[in-house]
């Protein structure tokens, strides 16, 4: 039994190592190319690790393009979208999970059915909506249409179903309103849910390309994914600069995931209990 357990543990470890290498190799290659010189990249003798490390690719993109402005735009839009999404999804999840009203199940099913619609189907309608509201070409044209996703509503409802009803009823008997219950009871035990909603919304907004490209018209309002287009040449591409630019967009999300990993995993696990 002991030898069989060791064999099974070794097999699991080997599979984990292989999967980790496959998953992390693109990120490793991005770092290697970003730190390589243009001469080494176009010499045809590129190694798995650069012969000489250089930051010339980073200096070049900051000198030739408004990367700081685009980075700030991505941060502002992503944070605003994530905060609004957290607030609206928790309010909606609280209503669908802990309140009783007519048509609750039907409304929840209708909200989930929107997940089957690709964003390309509603882009024309969204464009007409933001234009009629005089939001076209502003941050709000990107923030408002992408806030409060149906997937986040589903996660919030599933998570809040795990809260004991006795706690809510006791607070209601003491005279607490719904907002007081939400603030004093629900939110303190929903930190994993808040982390999941915040990170998933932030990641989706950070990487969004199609809708910001349509909704934003000024160069000074572009985000990082749109700015990456400027590095794509018609007859050739500066791959070192492209990888350096892409690395600027990847590193913040990786760091956030490592920081909030514990809450992120707990939120998904507890949301799937019911």
C-alpha positions in Angstrom: 0.0 0.0 0.0 2.8 2.4 0.9 4.6 1.8 -2.4 1.4 2.2 -4.3 0.7 5.5 -2.6 4.2 6.7 -3.4 3.8 5.7 -7.0 0.4 7.6 -7.2 2.0 10.7 -5.6 4.9 10.6 -8.0 2.5 10.3 -11.0 0.4 13.2 -9.8 3.6 15.3 -9.2 4.9 14.5 -12.7 1.5 15.5 -14.3 1.5 18.7 -12.3 5.0 19.6 -13.4 4.2 18.9 -17.1 1.0 21.0 -16.9 2.8 23.8 -15.1 5.5 23.9 -17.8 3.0 24.0 -20.6 1.0 26.7 -18.9 3.9 28.9 -17.9 6.0 28.6 -21.0 4.2 31.3 -23.0 4.7 33.7 -20.1 8.3 32.7 -19.8 8.8 33.2 -23.6 7.1 36.6 -23.4 9.7 37.7 -20.8 12.6 36.2 -22.7 11.6 38.0 -25.9 10.9 41.3 -24.1 14.4 41.3 -22.6 16.1 40.4 -25.9 17.8 43.0 -28.1 16.5 43.7 -31.6 19.8 42.4 -33.1 19.4 39.1 -31.3 15.7 38.7 -32.3 16.4 39.2 -36.0 19.7 37.3 -36.1 18.0 33.9 -36.2 20.0 32.7 -33.2 17.5 33.4 -30.4 17.9 31.1 -27.5 15.5 30.0 -24.7 17.1 32.7 -22.6 18.7 35.9 -24.1 22.5 36.1 -24.4 22.4 39.6 -22.9 19.5 41.1 -21.1 18.3 44.5 -22.1 15.5 47.0 -21.3 15.7 48.7 -24.7 12.3 47.4 -25.8 10.6 49.0 -22.7 12.5 52.2 -23.3 11.4 52.3 -26.9 7.7 51.8 -26.3 7.6 54.4 -23.6 9.5 56.8 -25.8 7.4 56.2 -29.0 3.9 55.7 -27.6 1.8 57.2 -24.7 2.0 53.9 -22.8 1.5 55.6 -19.4 -1.7 57.3 -20.6 -3.0 54.0 -22.0 -2.1 52.2 -18.8 -3.8 54.8 -16.7 -6.9 54.5 -18.9 -7.0 50.7 -18.4 -6.6 51.1 -14.7 -9.4 53.7 -14.4 -11.9 51.8 -16.6 -11.2 48.4 -15.1 -11.4 49.6 -11.5 -14.7 51.5 -12.1 -16.2 48.5 -13.9 -15.1 46.1 -11.2 -16.5 48.3 -8.4 -19.8 48.8 -10.1 -20.0 45.1 -10.9 -19.4 44.1 -7.3 -22.0 46.4 -5.9 -24.7 45.5 -8.5 -24.1 41.8 -8.5 -24.1 41.6 -4.7 -27.4 43.5 -4.5 -28.9 41.3 -7.2 -27.5 38.1 -5.6 -29.0 39.2 -2.2 -32.4 39.7 -3.8 -32.4 36.4 -5.7 -31.0 34.4 -2.8 -32.6 35.8 0.4 -35.7 37.6 -0.7 -39.1 36.1 -1.7 -41.0 37.7 -4.4 -43.2 36.7 -7.3 -41.4 35.8 -10.6 -38.0 35.5 -8.9 -37.0 32.2 -10.6 -38.2 33.4 -14.0 -36.2 36.7 -13.7 -33.2 34.8 -12.7 -33.5 32.4 -15.6 -33.9 35.3 -18.0 -30.8 37.0 -16.6 -28.8 33.8 -17.1 -30.1 33.3 -20.6 -28.2 36.5 -21.6 -25.0 34.4 -21.2 -25.9 32.6 -24.5 -25.7 35.9 -26.4 -22.2 36.8 -27.7 -21.3 40.4 -27.3 -21.0 40.8 -31.1 -24.8 40.3 -31.4 -25.6 43.4 -29.2 -22.8 45.7 -30.2 -25.0 47.7 -32.7 -27.6 48.2 -30.0 -25.1 49.2 -27.4 -23.5 51.7 -29.8 -26.9 53.3 -30.5 -27.6 53.3 -26.8 -24.4 55.1 -25.7 -24.8 57.5 -28.6 -28.3 58.4 -27.7 -27.1 59.0 -24.1 -24.3 61.2 -25.3 -21.7 58.9 -23.8 -19.9 57.9 -27.0 -16.1 58.7 -26.8 -16.1 58.7 -22.9 -15.0 56.3 -20.2 -18.7 55.7 -19.3 -19.4 54.3 -22.8 -17.0 51.4 -21.9 -17.8 51.1 -18.2 -21.6 51.0 -18.0 -22.4 48.4 -20.7 -19.9 46.0 -19.3 -20.9 46.2 -15.6 -23.0 43.7 -13.7 -22.6 40.5 -15.6 -25.0 37.6 -15.5 -22.2 35.3 -14.5 -21.4 37.5 -11.5 -25.1 37.5 -10.6 -25.1 33.7 -10.7 -22.0 33.5 -8.5 -23.4 36.0 -6.0 -26.7 34.1 -5.7 -25.0 30.7 -5.3 -22.7 32.1 -2.6 -25.4 33.9 -0.7 -27.6 30.8 -0.6 -25.1 29.3 1.8 -25.7 32.0 4.4 -27.9 30.6 7.2 -31.4 32.1 7.0 -31.6 32.3 10.8 -29.0 35.1 10.8 -31.1 37.2 8.4 -34.3 36.5 10.3 -32.7 37.4 13.6 -31.5 40.7 12.2 -34.9 41.4 10.7 -36.6 40.8 14.1 -34.2 43.3 15.7 -35.5 45.9 13.3 -32.6 45.9 10.7 -33.5 46.8 7.2 -32.2 45.0 4.1 -29.3 47.5 3.6 -28.3 47.1 7.2 -28.4 43.3 7.0 -26.4 43.4 3.8 -23.8 45.7 5.3 -23.5 44.3 8.8 -24.1 40.5 8.2 -23.7 39.6 4.5 -20.7 41.6 3.5 -18.4 40.6 6.4 -18.8 36.9 5.5 -18.7 37.5 1.7 -15.1 38.5 1.3 -14.3 35.5 -1.0 -17.3 36.4 -3.2 -16.2 40.1 -3.4 -12.7 39.0 -4.4 -14.0 36.7 -7.1 -16.4 39.3 -8.5 -13.8 42.0 -8.4 -11.0 40.0 -10.0 -13.1 38.4 -12.7 -14.6 41.7 -13.7 -11.3 43.5 -13.5 -9.6 40.8 -15.7 -12.4 40.9 -18.3 -12.4 44.7 -18.5 -8.6 44.9 -18.6 -8.4 42.5 -21.5 -11.5 43.8 -23.4 -10.6 44.9 -26.9 -13.6 45.0 -29.3 -16.0 47.2 -27.4 -13.5 49.8 -26.2 -12.2 50.0 -29.8 -15.7 50.9 -30.9 -16.8 53.1 -28.0 -13.6 55.2 -27.7 -12.6 57.6 -30.5 -9.7 59.6 -29.1 -6.1 58.3 -28.9 -5.8 59.7 -25.3 -8.6 57.5 -24.1 -7.4 54.2 -25.5 -6.6 51.3 -23.3 -3.6 48.9 -23.5 -5.2 46.2 -25.7 -6.1 48.9 -28.3 -2.6 50.5 -28.0 -1.1 47.2 -28.9 -2.5 47.6 -32.4 0.0 50.5 -32.9 2.9 48.1 -32.6 1.6 45.9 -35.5 3.5 47.0 -38.6 2.1 46.7 -42.1 5.3 45.0 -43.5 6.9 43.8 -40.3 6.6 43.8 -36.5 8.9 44.7 -33.7 8.4 41.5 -31.7 10.5 42.7 -28.8 8.5 45.8 -28.3 5.2 43.9 -28.7 6.2 41.4 -26.0 7.4 44.2 -23.7 4.0 46.0 -24.2 2.1 42.7 -23.7 4.1 42.0 -20.5 2.9 45.4 -19.1 -0.6 44.2 -19.4 -0.1 40.7 -18.0 2.1 41.4 -14.9 -0.5 43.4 -13.0 -3.2 40.7 -13.4 -0.8 38.0 -12.3 0.2 39.9 -9.2 -3.4 40.5 -8.3 -4.2 36.9 -8.7 -1.3 35.8 -6.5 -2.3 38.3 -3.8 -6.0 37.4 -3.7 -5.6 33.7 -4.6 -6.9 32.4 -1.3 -10.1 34.4 -1.5 -10.5 33.7 -5.2 -10.4 29.9 -4.7 -12.7 30.1 -1.6 -15.3 32.2 -3.5 -15.5 29.7 -6.4 -15.7 26.7 -4.1 -18.4 28.1 -1.8 -20.4 29.4 -4.8 -20.6 25.8 -6.2 -21.9 24.3 -3.0 -25.5 24.8 -4.0 
